[in-house]
Amino acid sequence: MGSREHAGRKAFNTTLAGTLVAGEAAGQQLDVLIAGDDAGAKRTIAELVEAGGMRPVDVGPLRRARQLEQLGFLHISVQAQLGAGFGSAIKLHW
């Protein structure tokens, strides 16, 4: 198999299931952070994200996957102390 078949992608790690089903958190469009080494695959994922009414955010190469996993774990870990009931989201503003 060629490298395209093995190219990794990472998305949805920072999006909680409840907010993904709802399509929003606190009335805000969800951001879906996407990492990968295959530009075509990331475009396909971004189109899927947009079709679901969310905002794709390309965070760079696949080496960012570990950071996305850590961000997702932090997000999950603070739910109880925030009283968010897994209804919060990571949102980037610029």
PyMOL Python script that loads the backbone (N, CA, C, O; Angstrom):
from pymol import cmd

cmd.read_pdbstr("""\
ATOM      1  N   MET A   1       0.835  -1.186   0.000  1.00  0.00           N
ATOM      2  CA  MET A   1       0.000   0.000   0.000  1.00  0.00           C
ATOM      3  C   MET A   1       0.873   1.240   0.000  1.00  0.00           C
ATOM      4  O   MET A   1       1.954   1.257   0.588  1.00  0.00           O
ATOM      5  N   GLY A   2       0.392   2.272  -0.663  1.00  0.00           N
ATOM      6  CA  GLY A   2       1.132   3.524  -0.718  1.00  0.00           C
ATOM      7  C   GLY A   2       0.997   4.327   0.559  1.00  0.00           C
ATOM      8  O   GLY A   2       0.235   3.970   1.456  1.00  0.00           O
ATOM      9  N   SER A   3       1.746   5.416   0.631  1.00  0.00           N
ATOM     10  CA  SER A   3       1.747   6.231   1.843  1.00  0.00           C
ATOM     11  C   SER A   3       0.383   6.872   2.099  1.00  0.00           C
ATOM     12  O   SER A   3       0.032   7.119   3.253  1.00  0.00           O
ATOM     13  N   ARG A   4      -0.384   7.143   1.057  1.00  0.00           N
ATOM     14  CA  ARG A   4      -1.704   7.760   1.243  1.00  0.00           C
ATOM     15  C   ARG A   4      -2.612   6.877   2.104  1.00  0.00           C
ATOM     16  O   ARG A   4      -3.360   7.386   2.940  1.00  0.00           O
ATOM     17  N   GLU A   5      -2.550   5.567   1.904  1.00  0.00           N
ATOM     18  CA  GLU A   5      -3.375   4.662   2.682  1.00  0.00           C
ATOM     19  C   GLU A   5      -2.979   4.664   4.152  1.00  0.00           C
ATOM     20  O   GLU A   5      -3.803   4.372   5.018  1.00  0.00           O
ATOM     21  N   HIS A   6      -1.736   4.987   4.437  1.00  0.00           N
ATOM     22  CA  HIS A   6      -1.228   4.968   5.806  1.00  0.00           C
ATOM     23  C   HIS A   6      -1.170   6.355   6.441  1.00  0.00           C
ATOM     24  O   HIS A   6      -0.815   6.486   7.612  1.00  0.00           O
ATOM     25  N   ALA A   7      -1.516   7.380   5.681  1.00  0.00           N
ATOM     26  CA  ALA A   7      -1.444   8.739   6.223  1.00  0.00           C
ATOM     27  C   ALA A   7      -2.453   8.880   7.353  1.00  0.00           C
ATOM     28  O   ALA A   7      -3.632   8.564   7.190  1.00  0.00           O
ATOM     29  N   GLY A   8      -1.981   9.357   8.498  1.00  0.00           N
ATOM     30  CA  GLY A   8      -2.857   9.496   9.657  1.00  0.00           C
ATOM     31  C   GLY A   8      -3.602  10.817   9.658  1.00  0.00           C
ATOM     32  O   GLY A   8      -3.148  11.818   9.104  1.00  0.00           O
ATOM     33  N   ARG A   9      -4.749  10.787  10.294  1.00  0.00           N
ATOM     34  CA  ARG A   9      -5.539  11.994  10.522  1.00  0.00           C
ATOM     35  C   ARG A   9      -6.118  11.902  11.914  1.00  0.00           C
ATOM     36  O   ARG A   9      -6.327  10.812  12.445  1.00  0.00           O
ATOM     37  N   LYS A  10      -6.375  13.057  12.501  1.00  0.00           N
ATOM     38  CA  LYS A  10      -6.937  13.118  13.843  1.00  0.00           C
ATOM     39  C   LYS A  10      -7.945  14.239  13.865  1.00  0.00           C
ATOM     40  O   LYS A  10      -7.639  15.367  13.478  1.00  0.00           O
ATOM     41  N   ALA A  11      -9.158  13.932  14.319  1.00  0.00           N
ATOM     42  CA  ALA A  11     -10.206  14.947  14.431  1.00  0.00           C
ATOM     43  C   ALA A  11     -11.203  14.500  15.493  1.00  0.00           C
ATOM     44  O   ALA A  11     -11.269  13.318  15.829  1.00  0.00           O
ATOM     45  N   PHE A  12     -11.960  15.424  16.008  1.00  0.00           N
ATOM     46  CA  PHE A  12     -13.042  15.183  16.958  1.00  0.00           C
ATOM     47  C   PHE A  12     -12.571  14.810  18.366  1.00  0.00           C
ATOM     48  O   PHE A  12     -13.413  14.553  19.226  1.00  0.00           O
ATOM     49  N   ASN A  13     -11.260  14.771  18.639  1.00  0.00           N
ATOM     50  CA  ASN A  13     -10.784  14.404  19.974  1.00  0.00           C
ATOM     51  C   ASN A  13     -11.167  15.408  21.050  1.00  0.00           C
ATOM     52  O   ASN A  13     -11.253  15.050  22.225  1.00  0.00           O
ATOM     53  N   THR A  14     -11.396  16.642  20.673  1.00  0.00           N
ATOM     54  CA  THR A  14     -11.721  17.665  21.676  1.00  0.00           C
ATOM     55  C   THR A  14     -13.208  18.001  21.669  1.00  0.00           C
ATOM     56  O   THR A  14     -13.633  18.952  22.324  1.00  0.00           O
ATOM     57  N   THR A  15     -13.998  17.225  20.933  1.00  0.00           N
ATOM     58  CA  THR A  15     -15.439  17.474  20.836  1.00  0.00           C
ATOM     59  C   THR A  15     -16.171  16.398  21.621  1.00  0.00           C
ATOM     60  O   THR A  15     -16.087  15.219  21.278  1.00  0.00           O
ATOM     61  N   LEU A  16     -16.889  16.788  22.669  1.00  0.00           N
ATOM     62  CA  LEU A  16     -17.611  15.827  23.502  1.00  0.00           C
ATOM     63  C   LEU A  16     -18.853  15.321  22.774  1.00  0.00           C
ATOM     64  O   LEU A  16     -19.460  16.046  21.986  1.00  0.00           O
ATOM     65  N   ALA A  17     -19.220  14.077  23.044  1.00  0.00           N
ATOM     66  CA  ALA A  17     -20.316  13.423  22.321  1.00  0.00           C
ATOM     67  C   ALA A  17     -21.629  14.201  22.404  1.00  0.00           C
ATOM     68  O   ALA A  17     -22.322  14.359  21.399  1.00  0.00           O
ATOM     69  N   GLY A  18     -21.968  14.684  23.593  1.00  0.00           N
ATOM     70  CA  GLY A  18     -23.236  15.402  23.751  1.00  0.00           C
ATOM     71  C   GLY A  18     -23.304  16.662  22.921  1.00  0.00           C
ATOM     72  O   GLY A  18     -24.339  16.966  22.328  1.00  0.00           O
ATOM     73  N   THR A  19     -22.208  17.397  22.876  1.00  0.00           N
ATOM     74  CA  THR A  19     -22.207  18.627  22.081  1.00  0.00           C
ATOM     75  C   THR A  19     -22.164  18.296  20.594  1.00  0.00           C
ATOM     76  O   THR A  19     -22.714  19.033  19.777  1.00  0.00           O
ATOM     77  N   LEU A  20     -21.521  17.206  20.245  1.00  0.00           N
ATOM     78  CA  LEU A  20     -21.469  16.788  18.846  1.00  0.00           C
ATOM     79  C   LEU A  20     -22.869  16.440  18.348  1.00  0.00           C
ATOM     80  O   LEU A  20     -23.242  16.799  17.231  1.00  0.00           O
ATOM     81  N   VAL A  21     -23.634  15.748  19.171  1.00  0.00           N
ATOM     82  CA  VAL A  21     -25.012  15.403  18.810  1.00  0.00           C
ATOM     83  C   VAL A  21     -25.860  16.677  18.701  1.00  0.00           C
ATOM     84  O   VAL A  21     -26.662  16.821  17.778  1.00  0.00           O
ATOM     85  N   ALA A  22     -25.672  17.603  19.662  1.00  0.00           N
ATOM     86  CA  ALA A  22     -26.442  18.854  19.662  1.00  0.00           C
ATOM     87  C   ALA A  22     -25.999  19.794  18.545  1.00  0.00           C
ATOM     88  O   ALA A  22     -26.780  20.619  18.070  1.00  0.00           O
ATOM     89  N   GLY A  23     -24.731  19.663  18.126  1.00  0.00           N
ATOM     90  CA  GLY A  23     -24.207  20.525  17.072  1.00  0.00           C
ATOM     91  C   GLY A  23     -23.757  21.893  17.548  1.00  0.00           C
ATOM     92  O   GLY A  23     -23.357  22.735  16.745  1.00  0.00           O
ATOM     93  N   GLU A  24     -23.821  22.117  18.862  1.00  0.00           N
ATOM     94  CA  GLU A  24     -23.409  23.401  19.414  1.00  0.00           C
ATOM     95  C   GLU A  24     -23.201  23.268  20.926  1.00  0.00           C
ATOM     96  O   GLU A  24     -23.585  22.271  21.538  1.00  0.00           O
ATOM     97  N   ALA A  25     -22.600  24.272  21.493  1.00  0.00           N
ATOM     98  CA  ALA A  25     -22.445  24.360  22.950  1.00  0.00           C
ATOM     99  C   ALA A  25     -22.700  25.806  23.342  1.00  0.00           C
ATOM    100  O   ALA A  25     -22.057  26.722  22.830  1.00  0.00           O
ATOM    101  N   ALA A  26     -23.642  26.002  24.251  1.00  0.00           N
ATOM    102  CA  ALA A  26     -23.995  27.350  24.725  1.00  0.00           C
ATOM    103  C   ALA A  26     -24.325  28.285  23.563  1.00  0.00           C
ATOM    104  O   ALA A  26     -23.989  29.469  23.590  1.00  0.00           O
ATOM    105  N   GLY A  27     -24.986  27.738  22.545  1.00  0.00           N
ATOM    106  CA  GLY A  27     -25.379  28.545  21.402  1.00  0.00           C
ATOM    107  C   GLY A  27     -24.251  28.864  20.439  1.00  0.00           C
ATOM    108  O   GLY A  27     -24.442  29.640  19.502  1.00  0.00           O
ATOM    109  N   GLN A  28     -23.086  28.283  20.652  1.00  0.00           N
ATOM    110  CA  GLN A  28     -21.922  28.544  19.806  1.00  0.00           C
ATOM    111  C   GLN A  28     -21.665  27.348  18.881  1.00  0.00           C
ATOM    112  O   GLN A  28     -21.798  26.190  19.276  1.00  0.00           O
ATOM    113  N   GLN A  29     -21.297  27.666  17.654  1.00  0.00           N
ATOM    114  CA  GLN A  29     -20.899  26.647  16.682  1.00  0.00           C
ATOM    115  C   GLN A  29     -19.675  25.908  17.233  1.00  0.00           C
ATOM    116  O   GLN A  29     -18.776  26.525  17.805  1.00  0.00           O
ATOM    117  N   LEU A  30     -19.649  24.590  17.058  1.00  0.00           N
ATOM    118  CA  LEU A  30     -18.516  23.809  17.532  1.00  0.00           C
ATOM    119  C   LEU A  30     -17.308  23.975  16.624  1.00  0.00           C
ATOM    120  O   LEU A  30     -17.440  24.072  15.404  1.00  0.00           O
ATOM    121  N   ASP A  31     -16.129  24.006  17.235  1.00  0.00           N
ATOM    122  CA  ASP A  31     -14.866  23.943  16.509  1.00  0.00           C
ATOM    123  C   ASP A  31     -14.401  22.498  16.536  1.00  0.00           C
ATOM    124  O   ASP A  31     -14.404  21.869  17.594  1.00  0.00           O
ATOM    125  N   VAL A  32     -14.004  21.963  15.395  1.00  0.00           N
ATOM    126  CA  VAL A  32     -13.441  20.624  15.319  1.00  0.00           C
ATOM    127  C   VAL A  32     -11.996  20.781  14.871  1.00  0.00           C
ATOM    128  O   VAL A  32     -11.723  21.229  13.758  1.00  0.00           O
ATOM    129  N   LEU A  33     -11.078  20.408  15.749  1.00  0.00           N
ATOM    130  CA  LEU A  33      -9.655  20.548  15.475  1.00  0.00           C
ATOM    131  C   LEU A  33      -9.180  19.336  14.694  1.00  0.00           C
ATOM    132  O   LEU A  33      -9.424  18.195  15.086  1.00  0.00           O
ATOM    133  N   ILE A  34      -8.497  19.593  13.584  1.00  0.00           N
ATOM    134  CA  ILE A  34      -8.081  18.540  12.659  1.00  0.00           C
ATOM    135  C   ILE A  34      -6.567  18.598  12.488  1.00  0.00           C
ATOM    136  O   ILE A  34      -5.999  19.648  12.189  1.00  0.00           O
ATOM    137  N   ALA A  35      -5.925  17.446  12.684  1.00  0.00           N
ATOM    138  CA  ALA A  35      -4.483  17.329  12.451  1.00  0.00           C
ATOM    139  C   ALA A  35      -4.253  16.199  11.459  1.00  0.00           C
ATOM    140  O   ALA A  35      -4.985  15.208  11.460  1.00  0.00           O
ATOM    141  N   GLY A  36      -3.256  16.342  10.626  1.00  0.00           N
ATOM    142  CA  GLY A  36      -2.943  15.269   9.688  1.00  0.00           C
ATOM    143  C   GLY A  36      -1.841  15.659   8.730  1.00  0.00           C
ATOM    144  O   GLY A  36      -1.498  16.832   8.582  1.00  0.00           O
ATOM    145  N   ASP A  37      -1.298  14.647   8.085  1.00  0.00           N
ATOM    146  CA  ASP A  37      -0.211  14.869   7.126  1.00  0.00           C
ATOM    147  C   ASP A  37      -0.681  14.800   5.679  1.00  0.00           C
ATOM    148  O   ASP A  37       0.092  15.077   4.762  1.00  0.00           O
ATOM    149  N   ASP A  38      -1.929  14.437   5.469  1.00  0.00           N
ATOM    150  CA  ASP A  38      -2.479  14.287   4.128  1.00  0.00           C
ATOM    151  C   ASP A  38      -3.474  15.433   3.889  1.00  0.00           C
ATOM    152  O   ASP A  38      -4.583  15.423   4.422  1.00  0.00           O
ATOM    153  N   ALA A  39      -3.063  16.411   3.085  1.00  0.00           N
ATOM    154  CA  ALA A  39      -3.893  17.600   2.850  1.00  0.00           C
ATOM    155  C   ALA A  39      -5.254  17.237   2.258  1.00  0.00           C
ATOM    156  O   ALA A  39      -6.267  17.832   2.627  1.00  0.00           O
ATOM    157  N   GLY A  40      -5.285  16.281   1.357  1.00  0.00           N
ATOM    158  CA  GLY A  40      -6.547  15.874   0.744  1.00  0.00           C
ATOM    159  C   GLY A  40      -7.496  15.252   1.759  1.00  0.00           C
ATOM    160  O   GLY A  40      -8.696  15.527   1.753  1.00  0.00           O
ATOM    161  N   ALA A  41      -6.954  14.421   2.621  1.00  0.00           N
ATOM    162  CA  ALA A  41      -7.782  13.795   3.661  1.00  0.00           C
ATOM    163  C   ALA A  41      -8.302  14.849   4.628  1.00  0.00           C
ATOM    164  O   ALA A  41      -9.454  14.782   5.057  1.00  0.00           O
ATOM    165  N   LYS A  42      -7.462  15.822   4.976  1.00  0.00           N
ATOM    166  CA  LYS A  42      -7.920  16.884   5.885  1.00  0.00           C
ATOM    167  C   LYS A  42      -9.015  17.716   5.229  1.00  0.00           C
ATOM    168  O   LYS A  42      -9.954  18.139   5.904  1.00  0.00           O
ATOM    169  N   ARG A  43      -8.911  17.956   3.930  1.00  0.00           N
ATOM    170  CA  ARG A  43      -9.979  18.681   3.226  1.00  0.00           C
ATOM    171  C   ARG A  43     -11.292  17.901   3.279  1.00  0.00           C
ATOM    172  O   ARG A  43     -12.356  18.480   3.496  1.00  0.00           O
ATOM    173  N   THR A  44     -11.212  16.589   3.080  1.00  0.00           N
ATOM    174  CA  THR A  44     -12.406  15.754   3.141  1.00  0.00           C
ATOM    175  C   THR A  44     -13.041  15.816   4.523  1.00  0.00           C
ATOM    176  O   THR A  44     -14.260  15.945   4.641  1.00  0.00           O
ATOM    177  N   ILE A  45     -12.229  15.725   5.567  1.00  0.00           N
ATOM    178  CA  ILE A  45     -12.744  15.814   6.939  1.00  0.00           C
ATOM    179  C   ILE A  45     -13.342  17.194   7.180  1.00  0.00           C
ATOM    180  O   ILE A  45     -14.407  17.310   7.787  1.00  0.00           O
ATOM    181  N   ALA A  46     -12.665  18.244   6.710  1.00  0.00           N
ATOM    182  CA  ALA A  46     -13.175  19.609   6.878  1.00  0.00           C
ATOM    183  C   ALA A  46     -14.540  19.768   6.202  1.00  0.00           C
ATOM    184  O   ALA A  46     -15.429  20.418   6.751  1.00  0.00           O
ATOM    185  N   GLU A  47     -14.708  19.184   5.026  1.00  0.00           N
ATOM    186  CA  GLU A  47     -16.001  19.247   4.336  1.00  0.00           C
ATOM    187  C   GLU A  47     -17.081  18.523   5.138  1.00  0.00           C
ATOM    188  O   GLU A  47     -18.209  19.006   5.233  1.00  0.00           O
ATOM    189  N   LEU A  48     -16.748  17.384   5.709  1.00  0.00           N
ATOM    190  CA  LEU A  48     -17.684  16.646   6.552  1.00  0.00           C
ATOM    191  C   LEU A  48     -18.077  17.484   7.777  1.00  0.00           C
ATOM    192  O   LEU A  48     -19.252  17.553   8.139  1.00  0.00           O
ATOM    193  N   VAL A  49     -17.102  18.106   8.397  1.00  0.00           N
ATOM    194  CA  VAL A  49     -17.342  18.954   9.569  1.00  0.00           C
ATOM    195  C   VAL A  49     -18.269  20.109   9.196  1.00  0.00           C
ATOM    196  O   VAL A  49     -19.242  20.379   9.901  1.00  0.00           O
ATOM    197  N   GLU A  50     -17.969  20.789   8.092  1.00  0.00           N
ATOM    198  CA  GLU A  50     -18.800  21.913   7.648  1.00  0.00           C
ATOM    199  C   GLU A  50     -20.221  21.453   7.312  1.00  0.00           C
ATOM    200  O   GLU A  50     -21.189  22.149   7.621  1.00  0.00           O
ATOM    201  N   ALA A  51     -20.348  20.289   6.685  1.00  0.00           N
ATOM    202  CA  ALA A  51     -21.672  19.759   6.343  1.00  0.00           C
ATOM    203  C   ALA A  51     -22.499  19.495   7.602  1.00  0.00           C
ATOM    204  O   ALA A  51     -23.729  19.520   7.563  1.00  0.00           O
ATOM    205  N   GLY A  52     -21.808  19.243   8.719  1.00  0.00           N
ATOM    206  CA  GLY A  52     -22.481  19.029   9.996  1.00  0.00           C
ATOM    207  C   GLY A  52     -22.733  20.321  10.756  1.00  0.00           C
ATOM    208  O   GLY A  52     -23.188  20.288  11.899  1.00  0.00           O
ATOM    209  N   GLY A  53     -22.440  21.473  10.125  1.00  0.00           N
ATOM    210  CA  GLY A  53     -22.696  22.760  10.754  1.00  0.00           C
ATOM    211  C   GLY A  53     -21.644  23.206  11.753  1.00  0.00           C
ATOM    212  O   GLY A  53     -21.877  24.119  12.546  1.00  0.00           O
ATOM    213  N   MET A  54     -20.477  22.557  11.714  1.00  0.00           N
ATOM    214  CA  MET A  54     -19.399  22.901  12.631  1.00  0.00           C
ATOM    215  C   MET A  54     -18.277  23.605  11.876  1.00  0.00           C
ATOM    216  O   MET A  54     -18.280  23.653  10.645  1.00  0.00           O
ATOM    217  N   ARG A  55     -17.323  24.147  12.620  1.00  0.00           N
ATOM    218  CA  ARG A  55     -16.211  24.869  12.007  1.00  0.00           C
ATOM    219  C   ARG A  55     -14.937  24.031  12.100  1.00  0.00           C
ATOM    220  O   ARG A  55     -14.464  23.741  13.199  1.00  0.00           O
ATOM    221  N   PRO A  56     -14.380  23.639  10.951  1.00  0.00           N
ATOM    222  CA  PRO A  56     -13.113  22.901  10.973  1.00  0.00           C
ATOM    223  C   PRO A  56     -11.956  23.859  11.229  1.00  0.00           C
ATOM    224  O   PRO A  56     -11.915  24.961  10.683  1.00  0.00           O
ATOM    225  N   VAL A  57     -11.020  23.425  12.064  1.00  0.00           N
ATOM    226  CA  VAL A  57      -9.819  24.208  12.335  1.00  0.00           C
ATOM    227  C   VAL A  57      -8.625  23.294  12.106  1.00  0.00           C
ATOM    228  O   VAL A  57      -8.414  22.338  12.853  1.00  0.00           O
ATOM    229  N   ASP A  58      -7.849  23.586  11.079  1.00  0.00           N
ATOM    230  CA  ASP A  58      -6.656  22.808  10.759  1.00  0.00           C
ATOM    231  C   ASP A  58      -5.551  23.233  11.727  1.00  0.00           C
ATOM    232  O   ASP A  58      -5.087  24.372  11.691  1.00  0.00           O
ATOM    233  N   VAL A  59      -5.138  22.307  12.587  1.00  0.00           N
ATOM    234  CA  VAL A  59      -4.113  22.638  13.585  1.00  0.00           C
ATOM    235  C   VAL A  59      -2.725  22.153  13.181  1.00  0.00           C
ATOM    236  O   VAL A  59      -1.780  22.245  13.964  1.00  0.00           O
ATOM    237  N   GLY A  60      -2.601  21.638  11.958  1.00  0.00           N
ATOM    238  CA  GLY A  60      -1.277  21.291  11.468  1.00  0.00           C
ATOM    239  C   GLY A  60      -1.074  19.804  11.260  1.00  0.00           C
ATOM    240  O   GLY A  60      -2.029  19.057  11.050  1.00  0.00           O
ATOM    241  N   PRO A  61       0.187  19.379  11.320  1.00  0.00           N
ATOM    242  CA  PRO A  61       0.535  17.991  11.008  1.00  0.00           C
ATOM    243  C   PRO A  61       0.080  17.007  12.088  1.00  0.00           C
ATOM    244  O   PRO A  61      -0.311  17.390  13.190  1.00  0.00           O
ATOM    245  N   LEU A  62       0.148  15.732  11.726  1.00  0.00           N
ATOM    246  CA  LEU A  62      -0.283  14.675  12.623  1.00  0.00           C
ATOM    247  C   LEU A  62       0.477  14.681  13.944  1.00  0.00           C
ATOM    248  O   LEU A  62      -0.047  14.199  14.948  1.00  0.00           O
ATOM    249  N   ARG A  63       1.673  15.203  13.972  1.00  0.00           N
ATOM    250  CA  ARG A  63       2.429  15.229  15.232  1.00  0.00           C
ATOM    251  C   ARG A  63       1.689  16.024  16.315  1.00  0.00           C
ATOM    252  O   ARG A  63       2.027  15.907  17.493  1.00  0.00           O
ATOM    253  N   ARG A  64       0.699  16.820  15.944  1.00  0.00           N
ATOM    254  CA  ARG A  64      -0.130  17.541  16.915  1.00  0.00           C
ATOM    255  C   ARG A  64      -1.158  16.618  17.583  1.00  0.00           C
ATOM    256  O   ARG A  64      -1.808  17.034  18.542  1.00  0.00           O
ATOM    257  N   ALA A  65      -1.320  15.385  17.106  1.00  0.00           N
ATOM    258  CA  ALA A  65      -2.336  14.467  17.641  1.00  0.00           C
ATOM    259  C   ALA A  65      -2.190  14.272  19.142  1.00  0.00           C
ATOM    260  O   ALA A  65      -3.188  14.271  19.862  1.00  0.00           O
ATOM    261  N   ARG A  66      -0.980  14.109  19.621  1.00  0.00           N
ATOM    262  CA  ARG A  66      -0.765  13.920  21.059  1.00  0.00           C
ATOM    263  C   ARG A  66      -1.258  15.139  21.835  1.00  0.00           C
ATOM    264  O   ARG A  66      -1.855  14.998  22.903  1.00  0.00           O
ATOM    265  N   GLN A  67      -1.010  16.328  21.303  1.00  0.00           N
ATOM    266  CA  GLN A  67      -1.479  17.548  21.962  1.00  0.00           C
ATOM    267  C   GLN A  67      -3.000  17.619  21.963  1.00  0.00           C
ATOM    268  O   GLN A  67      -3.596  18.053  22.948  1.00  0.00           O
ATOM    269  N   LEU A  68      -3.637  17.197  20.869  1.00  0.00           N
ATOM    270  CA  LEU A  68      -5.098  17.170  20.818  1.00  0.00           C
ATOM    271  C   LEU A  68      -5.652  16.192  21.852  1.00  0.00           C
ATOM    272  O   LEU A  68      -6.652  16.480  22.509  1.00  0.00           O
ATOM    273  N   GLU A  69      -5.004  15.039  21.995  1.00  0.00           N
ATOM    274  CA  GLU A  69      -5.435  14.067  22.998  1.00  0.00           C
ATOM    275  C   GLU A  69      -5.306  14.641  24.409  1.00  0.00           C
ATOM    276  O   GLU A  69      -6.184  14.438  25.248  1.00  0.00           O
ATOM    277  N   GLN A  70      -4.216  15.354  24.668  1.00  0.00           N
ATOM    278  CA  GLN A  70      -4.026  15.967  25.988  1.00  0.00           C
ATOM    279  C   GLN A  70      -5.065  17.054  26.243  1.00  0.00           C
ATOM    280  O   GLN A  70      -5.593  17.159  27.350  1.00  0.00           O
ATOM    281  N   LEU A  71      -5.359  17.857  25.233  1.00  0.00           N
ATOM    282  CA  LEU A  71      -6.382  18.889  25.369  1.00  0.00           C
ATOM    283  C   LEU A  71      -7.749  18.247  25.629  1.00  0.00           C
ATOM    284  O   LEU A  71      -8.512  18.721  26.471  1.00  0.00           O
ATOM    285  N   GLY A  72      -8.047  17.180  24.912  1.00  0.00           N
ATOM    286  CA  GLY A  72      -9.296  16.463  25.120  1.00  0.00           C
ATOM    287  C   GLY A  72      -9.391  15.892  26.529  1.00  0.00           C
ATOM    288  O   GLY A  72     -10.447  15.962  27.158  1.00  0.00           O
ATOM    289  N   PHE A  73      -8.299  15.330  27.024  1.00  0.00           N
ATOM    290  CA  PHE A  73      -8.287  14.775  28.381  1.00  0.00           C
ATOM    291  C   PHE A  73      -8.487  15.876  29.416  1.00  0.00           C
ATOM    292  O   PHE A  73      -9.234  15.688  30.377  1.00  0.00           O
ATOM    293  N   LEU A  74      -7.839  17.012  29.237  1.00  0.00           N
ATOM    294  CA  LEU A  74      -8.032  18.144  30.148  1.00  0.00           C
ATOM    295  C   LEU A  74      -9.494  18.584  30.139  1.00  0.00           C
ATOM    296  O   LEU A  74     -10.085  18.825  31.191  1.00  0.00           O
ATOM    297  N   HIS A  75     -10.060  18.686  28.963  1.00  0.00           N
ATOM    298  CA  HIS A  75     -11.453  19.100  28.809  1.00  0.00           C
ATOM    299  C   HIS A  75     -12.391  18.153  29.565  1.00  0.00           C
ATOM    300  O   HIS A  75     -13.294  18.601  30.272  1.00  0.00           O
ATOM    301  N   ILE A  76     -12.175  16.857  29.414  1.00  0.00           N
ATOM    302  CA  ILE A  76     -12.977  15.866  30.124  1.00  0.00           C
ATOM    303  C   ILE A  76     -12.754  15.971  31.632  1.00  0.00           C
ATOM    304  O   ILE A  76     -13.702  15.886  32.412  1.00  0.00           O
ATOM    305  N   SER A  77     -11.507  16.154  32.032  1.00  0.00           N
ATOM    306  CA  SER A  77     -11.144  16.166  33.451  1.00  0.00           C
ATOM    307  C   SER A  77     -11.752  17.315  34.238  1.00  0.00           C
ATOM    308  O   SER A  77     -11.967  17.180  35.443  1.00  0.00           O
ATOM    309  N   VAL A  78     -12.032  18.427  33.603  1.00  0.00           N
ATOM    310  CA  VAL A  78     -12.547  19.592  34.333  1.00  0.00           C
ATOM    311  C   VAL A  78     -14.076  19.694  34.302  1.00  0.00           C
ATOM    312  O   VAL A  78     -14.633  20.645  34.851  1.00  0.00           O
ATOM    313  N   GLN A  79     -14.751  18.756  33.686  1.00  0.00           N
ATOM    314  CA  GLN A  79     -16.212  18.837  33.562  1.00  0.00           C
ATOM    315  C   GLN A  79     -16.914  18.932  34.914  1.00  0.00           C
ATOM    316  O   GLN A  79     -17.804  19.765  35.086  1.00  0.00           O
ATOM    317  N   ALA A  80     -16.530  18.095  35.872  1.00  0.00           N
ATOM    318  CA  ALA A  80     -17.201  18.098  37.180  1.00  0.00           C
ATOM    319  C   ALA A  80     -16.995  19.425  37.899  1.00  0.00           C
ATOM    320  O   ALA A  80     -17.950  20.013  38.406  1.00  0.00           O
ATOM    321  N   GLN A  81     -15.758  19.895  37.945  1.00  0.00           N
ATOM    322  CA  GLN A  81     -15.517  21.146  38.668  1.00  0.00           C
ATOM    323  C   GLN A  81     -16.111  22.360  37.967  1.00  0.00           C
ATOM    324  O   GLN A  81     -16.376  23.374  38.612  1.00  0.00           O
ATOM    325  N   LEU A  82     -16.324  22.272  36.669  1.00  0.00           N
ATOM    326  CA  LEU A  82     -16.995  23.358  35.956  1.00  0.00           C
ATOM    327  C   LEU A  82     -18.517  23.262  36.070  1.00  0.00           C
ATOM    328  O   LEU A  82     -19.231  24.234  35.824  1.00  0.00           O
ATOM    329  N   GLY A  83     -18.997  22.087  36.444  1.00  0.00           N
ATOM    330  CA  GLY A  83     -20.435  21.862  36.485  1.00  0.00           C
ATOM    331  C   GLY A  83     -21.033  21.853  35.087  1.00  0.00           C
ATOM    332  O   GLY A  83     -22.209  22.169  34.902  1.00  0.00           O
ATOM    333  N   ALA A  84     -20.220  21.489  34.109  1.00  0.00           N
ATOM    334  CA  ALA A  84     -20.634  21.571  32.709  1.00  0.00           C
ATOM    335  C   ALA A  84     -21.431  20.357  32.246  1.00  0.00           C
ATOM    336  O   ALA A  84     -22.099  20.419  31.214  1.00  0.00           O
ATOM    337  N   GLY A  85     -21.375  19.264  32.985  1.00  0.00           N
ATOM    338  CA  GLY A  85     -22.131  18.082  32.582  1.00  0.00           C
ATOM    339  C   GLY A  85     -21.817  17.607  31.174  1.00  0.00           C
ATOM    340  O   GLY A  85     -22.698  17.124  30.462  1.00  0.00           O
ATOM    341  N   PHE A  86     -20.586  17.741  30.785  1.00  0.00           N
ATOM    342  CA  PHE A  86     -20.132  17.340  29.449  1.00  0.00           C
ATOM    343  C   PHE A  86     -20.864  18.089  28.340  1.00  0.00           C
ATOM    344  O   PHE A  86     -21.041  17.568  27.238  1.00  0.00           O
ATOM    345  N   GLY A  87     -21.284  19.307  28.640  1.00  0.00           N
ATOM    346  CA  GLY A  87     -21.961  20.138  27.654  1.00  0.00           C
ATOM    347  C   GLY A  87     -21.128  21.331  27.227  1.00  0.00           C
ATOM    348  O   GLY A  87     -21.655  22.274  26.636  1.00  0.00           O
ATOM    349  N   SER A  88     -19.833  21.306  27.517  1.00  0.00           N
ATOM    350  CA  SER A  88     -18.966  22.421  27.134  1.00  0.00           C
ATOM    351  C   SER A  88     -18.181  22.065  25.879  1.00  0.00           C
ATOM    352  O   SER A  88     -18.233  20.932  25.399  1.00  0.00           O
ATOM    353  N   ALA A  89     -17.460  23.037  25.359  1.00  0.00           N
ATOM    354  CA  ALA A  89     -16.670  22.821  24.147  1.00  0.00           C
ATOM    355  C   ALA A  89     -15.410  23.677  24.198  1.00  0.00           C
ATOM    356  O   ALA A  89     -15.361  24.701  24.879  1.00  0.00           O
ATOM    357  N   ILE A  90     -14.409  23.239  23.474  1.00  0.00           N
ATOM    358  CA  ILE A  90     -13.194  24.032  23.268  1.00  0.00           C
ATOM    359  C   ILE A  90     -13.494  24.973  22.104  1.00  0.00           C
ATOM    360  O   ILE A  90     -13.893  24.525  21.029  1.00  0.00           O
ATOM    361  N   LYS A  91     -13.307  26.263  22.313  1.00  0.00           N
ATOM    362  CA  LYS A  91     -13.602  27.241  21.255  1.00  0.00           C
ATOM    363  C   LYS A  91     -12.391  28.128  21.043  1.00  0.00           C
ATOM    364  O   LYS A  91     -11.825  28.658  21.998  1.00  0.00           O
ATOM    365  N   LEU A  92     -11.996  28.287  19.792  1.00  0.00           N
ATOM    366  CA  LEU A  92     -10.881  29.163  19.440  1.00  0.00           C
ATOM    367  C   LEU A  92     -11.433  30.446  18.842  1.00  0.00           C
ATOM    368  O   LEU A  92     -12.322  30.413  17.992  1.00  0.00           O
ATOM    369  N   HIS A  93     -10.911  31.554  19.282  1.00  0.00           N
ATOM    370  CA  HIS A  93     -11.305  32.868  18.738  1.00  0.00           C
ATOM    371  C   HIS A  93     -10.054  33.552  18.210  1.00  0.00           C
ATOM    372  O   HIS A  93      -8.997  33.515  18.841  1.00  0.00           O
ATOM    373  N   TRP A  94     -10.185  34.172  17.055  1.00  0.00           N
ATOM    374  CA  TRP A  94      -9.083  34.977  16.514  1.00  0.00           C
ATOM    375  C   TRP A  94      -9.644  36.107  15.710  1.00  0.00           C
ATOM    376  O   TRP A  94      -8.888  36.911  15.163  1.00  0.00           O
TER     377      TRP A  94
END
""", "prot")
cmd.dss("prot")
cmd.show_as("cartoon", "prot")
cmd.util.cbc("prot")
cmd.orient("prot")
